[in-house]
Amino acid sequence: MSERQSQVEQIGPRETERPSIGLSIVERIRDEANAVHGWFFQGDDSDVFTDLYLRERETAIPERLVDDGELGVEEGIKHMFYLVFDGVRRELGLRMGRAESQWVYVDTAAVDSTTAILCTDETVLALYSKKPWRFHWADEPEMATELGLVYEEAASRLLAERQRRTNYGTTET
């Protein structure tokens, strides 16, 4: 047995799957952030995803993505956080199916921490709070790693909820 194979066996299947799950989530977020009909669409070829999530900034959201009309600062913050946690929610649906409703709620604050909650009707799957101007990553691998961990925790809590329902006889068969 090679040293690499031994290391993979020691860390288990969850840790070896995490990078691919995280990268899938990041790609989904990139697609949504740069979508032609997306919230942040600018009408040019700019990479909104990079501006939102991979660049340090001193403002809540990049200034070029804020206008005085419909896209105010608080709505922009809400959508910036929502895209990330909706990406996690969609990955859960893809990999675990949809046996229950899953919700993303964002409590927006322009000058304080914004909180994102991913939940079902019964369970908080993920809770994340950060000041909007600090809501970014150094690069895509770092983002994928963190979101892979968020996914893993949410999946674990979702599985526990499903097992509780089955154990208490509330799951239909």
NUGUKOL-576043 format. One record per residue (C-alpha): residue number from 1; x, y, z; residue in one letter. Coordinates in nm, 2 decimals. Example, Ala and Ser with C-alpha at 12.3 -4.5 7.8 and 13.67 -1.06 7.14 Angstrom:
<rs>
+-----+--------+--------+--------+------+
!  nr !      X !      Y !      Z ! rest !
+-----+--------+--------+--------+------+
!   1 !   1.23 !  -0.45 !   0.78 !    a !
!   2 !   1.37 !  -0.11 !   0.71 !    s !
+-----+--------+--------+--------+------+
</rs>
This chain:
<rs>
+-----+--------+--------+--------+------+
!  nr !      X !      Y !      Z ! rest !
+-----+--------+--------+--------+------+
!   1 !   0.00 !   0.00 !   0.00 !    m !
!   2 !   0.14 !   0.34 !  -0.10 !    s !
!   3 !   0.18 !   0.63 !   0.15 !    e !
!   4 !  -0.08 !   0.83 !  -0.05 !    r !
!   5 !  -0.34 !   0.55 !  -0.04 !    q !
!   6 !  -0.28 !   0.51 !   0.34 !    s !
!   7 !  -0.34 !   0.89 !   0.39 !    q !
!   8 !  -0.67 !   0.87 !   0.19 !    v !
!   9 !  -0.79 !   0.58 !   0.40 !    e !
!  10 !  -0.71 !   0.76 !   0.72 !    q !
!  11 !  -0.90 !   1.08 !   0.63 !    i !
!  12 !  -1.21 !   0.89 !   0.51 !    g !
!  13 !  -1.45 !   0.95 !   0.23 !    p !
!  14 !  -1.60 !   1.28 !   0.36 !    r !
!  15 !  -1.27 !   1.46 !   0.35 !    e !
!  16 !  -1.18 !   1.32 !   0.00 !    t !
!  17 !  -1.52 !   1.43 !  -0.14 !    e !
!  18 !  -1.52 !   1.78 !   0.02 !    r !
!  19 !  -1.30 !   1.95 !  -0.25 !    p !
!  20 !  -1.53 !   1.83 !  -0.53 !    s !
!  21 !  -1.84 !   1.93 !  -0.34 !    i !
!  22 !  -1.69 !   2.27 !  -0.26 !    g !
!  23 !  -1.59 !   2.33 !  -0.62 !    l !
!  24 !  -1.93 !   2.23 !  -0.75 !    s !
!  25 !  -2.09 !   2.49 !  -0.51 !    i !
!  26 !  -1.84 !   2.76 !  -0.62 !    v !
!  27 !  -1.92 !   2.70 !  -0.99 !    e !
!  28 !  -2.29 !   2.72 !  -0.92 !    r !
!  29 !  -2.23 !   3.06 !  -0.74 !    i !
!  30 !  -2.01 !   3.18 !  -1.02 !    r !
!  31 !  -2.28 !   3.10 !  -1.28 !    d !
!  32 !  -2.55 !   3.28 !  -1.08 !    e !
!  33 !  -2.34 !   3.58 !  -1.00 !    a !
!  34 !  -2.24 !   3.63 !  -1.36 !    n !
!  35 !  -2.58 !   3.54 !  -1.51 !    a !
!  36 !  -2.71 !   3.78 !  -1.78 !    v !
!  37 !  -3.04 !   3.81 !  -1.59 !    h !
!  38 !  -2.88 !   3.79 !  -1.24 !    g !
!  39 !  -2.92 !   4.05 !  -0.97 !    w !
!  40 !  -2.57 !   4.19 !  -1.02 !    f !
!  41 !  -2.56 !   4.19 !  -1.41 !    f !
!  42 !  -2.37 !   4.49 !  -1.54 !    q !
!  43 !  -2.42 !   4.46 !  -1.91 !    g !
!  44 !  -2.05 !   4.40 !  -1.98 !    d !
!  45 !  -1.81 !   4.11 !  -1.97 !    d !
!  46 !  -1.70 !   4.19 !  -1.61 !    s !
!  47 !  -1.65 !   3.90 !  -1.36 !    d !
!  48 !  -1.90 !   3.99 !  -1.09 !    v !
!  49 !  -1.82 !   3.67 !  -0.91 !    f !
!  50 !  -1.46 !   3.77 !  -0.86 !    t !
!  51 !  -1.55 !   4.12 !  -0.75 !    d !
!  52 !  -1.80 !   3.99 !  -0.49 !    l !
!  53 !  -1.62 !   3.69 !  -0.35 !    y !
!  54 !  -1.25 !   3.70 !  -0.43 !    l !
!  55 !  -1.14 !   4.06 !  -0.37 !    r !
!  56 !  -1.08 !   4.24 !  -0.05 !    e !
!  57 !  -1.28 !   4.56 !  -0.02 !    r !
!  58 !  -1.35 !   4.83 !   0.23 !    e !
!  59 !  -1.72 !   4.86 !   0.14 !    t !
!  60 !  -2.01 !   4.63 !   0.21 !    a !
!  61 !  -2.03 !   4.54 !  -0.16 !    i !
!  62 !  -1.82 !   4.66 !  -0.46 !    p !
!  63 !  -1.92 !   5.02 !  -0.53 !    e !
!  64 !  -1.96 !   4.95 !  -0.90 !    r !
!  65 !  -2.24 !   4.71 !  -0.82 !    l !
!  66 !  -2.44 !   4.96 !  -0.62 !    v !
!  67 !  -2.68 !   5.22 !  -0.77 !    d !
!  68 !  -2.94 !   5.46 !  -0.64 !    d !
!  69 !  -3.23 !   5.26 !  -0.78 !    g !
!  70 !  -3.34 !   4.91 !  -0.72 !    e !
!  71 !  -3.00 !   4.78 !  -0.62 !    l !
!  72 !  -2.93 !   4.95 !  -0.29 !    g !
!  73 !  -2.66 !   4.85 !  -0.06 !    v !
!  74 !  -2.87 !   4.64 !   0.17 !    e !
!  75 !  -3.04 !   4.45 !  -0.12 !    e !
!  76 !  -2.69 !   4.40 !  -0.27 !    g !
!  77 !  -2.56 !   4.25 !   0.06 !    i !
!  78 !  -2.86 !   4.03 !   0.09 !    k !
!  79 !  -2.81 !   3.89 !  -0.26 !    h !
!  80 !  -2.44 !   3.85 !  -0.22 !    m !
!  81 !  -2.49 !   3.62 !   0.09 !    f !
!  82 !  -2.80 !   3.46 !  -0.06 !    y !
!  83 !  -2.61 !   3.34 !  -0.37 !    l !
!  84 !  -2.36 !   3.15 !  -0.16 !    v !
!  85 !  -2.61 !   2.98 !   0.07 !    f !
!  86 !  -2.85 !   2.90 !  -0.21 !    d !
!  87 !  -2.55 !   2.73 !  -0.38 !    g !
!  88 !  -2.51 !   2.51 !  -0.07 !    v !
!  89 !  -2.89 !   2.45 !  -0.06 !    r !
!  90 !  -2.89 !   2.34 !  -0.43 !    r !
!  91 !  -2.60 !   2.11 !  -0.37 !    e !
!  92 !  -2.79 !   1.95 !  -0.09 !    l !
!  93 !  -3.09 !   1.90 !  -0.31 !    g !
!  94 !  -2.87 !   1.75 !  -0.59 !    l !
!  95 !  -2.68 !   1.51 !  -0.36 !    r !
!  96 !  -2.94 !   1.43 !  -0.10 !    m !
!  97 !  -3.28 !   1.48 !  -0.27 !    g !
!  98 !  -3.56 !   1.70 !  -0.16 !    r !
!  99 !  -3.77 !   1.53 !   0.11 !    a !
! 100 !  -3.84 !   1.86 !   0.28 !    e !
! 101 !  -3.85 !   2.23 !   0.21 !    s !
! 102 !  -3.51 !   2.41 !   0.26 !    q !
! 103 !  -3.49 !   2.78 !   0.31 !    w !
! 104 !  -3.22 !   3.05 !   0.29 !    v !
! 105 !  -3.28 !   3.35 !   0.51 !    y !
! 106 !  -3.05 !   3.65 !   0.51 !    v !
! 107 !  -3.06 !   3.91 !   0.79 !    d !
! 108 !  -2.88 !   4.21 !   0.63 !    t !
! 109 !  -2.68 !   4.47 !   0.80 !    a !
! 110 !  -2.47 !   4.72 !   0.61 !    a !
! 111 !  -2.26 !   4.83 !   0.91 !    v !
! 112 !  -2.27 !   4.52 !   1.13 !    d !
! 113 !  -2.26 !   4.15 !   1.07 !    s !
! 114 !  -2.50 !   4.00 !   0.82 !    t !
! 115 !  -2.63 !   3.65 !   0.91 !    t !
! 116 !  -2.73 !   3.38 !   0.66 !    a !
! 117 !  -2.94 !   3.08 !   0.78 !    i !
! 118 !  -3.00 !   2.77 !   0.58 !    l !
! 119 !  -3.28 !   2.56 !   0.73 !    c !
! 120 !  -3.57 !   2.33 !   0.69 !    t !
! 121 !  -3.90 !   2.38 !   0.87 !    d !
! 122 !  -3.75 !   2.19 !   1.17 !    e !
! 123 !  -3.37 !   2.23 !   1.17 !    t !
! 124 !  -3.11 !   2.50 !   1.12 !    v !
! 125 !  -2.87 !   2.34 !   0.88 !    l !
! 126 !  -2.61 !   2.62 !   0.86 !    a !
! 127 !  -2.57 !   2.95 !   1.04 !    l !
! 128 !  -2.31 !   3.20 !   0.91 !    y !
! 129 !  -2.24 !   3.55 !   1.03 !    s !
! 130 !  -1.99 !   3.80 !   0.89 !    k !
! 131 !  -1.95 !   4.17 !   0.82 !    k !
! 132 !  -2.02 !   4.22 !   0.45 !    p !
! 133 !  -1.69 !   4.38 !   0.37 !    w !
! 134 !  -1.51 !   4.07 !   0.51 !    r !
! 135 !  -1.73 !   3.83 !   0.32 !    f !
! 136 !  -1.47 !   3.72 !   0.07 !    h !
! 137 !  -1.20 !   3.45 !   0.02 !    w !
! 138 !  -0.84 !   3.47 !  -0.09 !    a !
! 139 !  -0.90 !   3.24 !  -0.39 !    d !
! 140 !  -1.14 !   2.97 !  -0.52 !    e !
! 141 !  -0.97 !   2.68 !  -0.35 !    p !
! 142 !  -1.01 !   2.85 !  -0.01 !    e !
! 143 !  -1.37 !   2.93 !  -0.09 !    m !
! 144 !  -1.44 !   2.57 !  -0.20 !    a !
! 145 !  -1.28 !   2.43 !   0.11 !    t !
! 146 !  -1.49 !   2.65 !   0.34 !    e !
! 147 !  -1.81 !   2.59 !   0.15 !    l !
! 148 !  -1.74 !   2.22 !   0.14 !    g !
! 149 !  -1.72 !   2.23 !   0.52 !    l !
! 150 !  -2.05 !   2.42 !   0.54 !    v !
! 151 !  -2.21 !   2.17 !   0.31 !    y !
! 152 !  -2.08 !   1.88 !   0.51 !    e !
! 153 !  -2.22 !   2.02 !   0.84 !    e !
! 154 !  -2.56 !   2.10 !   0.67 !    a !
! 155 !  -2.57 !   1.75 !   0.52 !    a !
! 156 !  -2.50 !   1.59 !   0.85 !    s !
! 157 !  -2.78 !   1.79 !   1.02 !    r !
! 158 !  -3.02 !   1.72 !   0.74 !    l !
! 159 !  -2.95 !   1.35 !   0.77 !    l !
! 160 !  -3.00 !   1.36 !   1.14 !    a !
! 161 !  -3.34 !   1.53 !   1.09 !    e !
! 162 !  -3.44 !   1.27 !   0.84 !    r !
! 163 !  -3.34 !   0.99 !   1.08 !    q !
! 164 !  -3.54 !   1.16 !   1.37 !    r !
! 165 !  -3.85 !   1.17 !   1.15 !    r !
! 166 !  -3.80 !   0.80 !   1.06 !    t !
! 167 !  -3.74 !   0.70 !   1.42 !    n !
! 168 !  -4.05 !   0.88 !   1.54 !    y !
! 169 !  -4.27 !   0.74 !   1.27 !    g !
! 170 !  -4.34 !   1.07 !   1.09 !    t !
! 171 !  -4.19 !   0.97 !   0.76 !    t !
! 172 !  -4.44 !   0.85 !   0.51 !    e !
! 173 !  -4.35 !   0.52 !   0.34 !    t !
+-----+--------+--------+--------+------+
</rs>
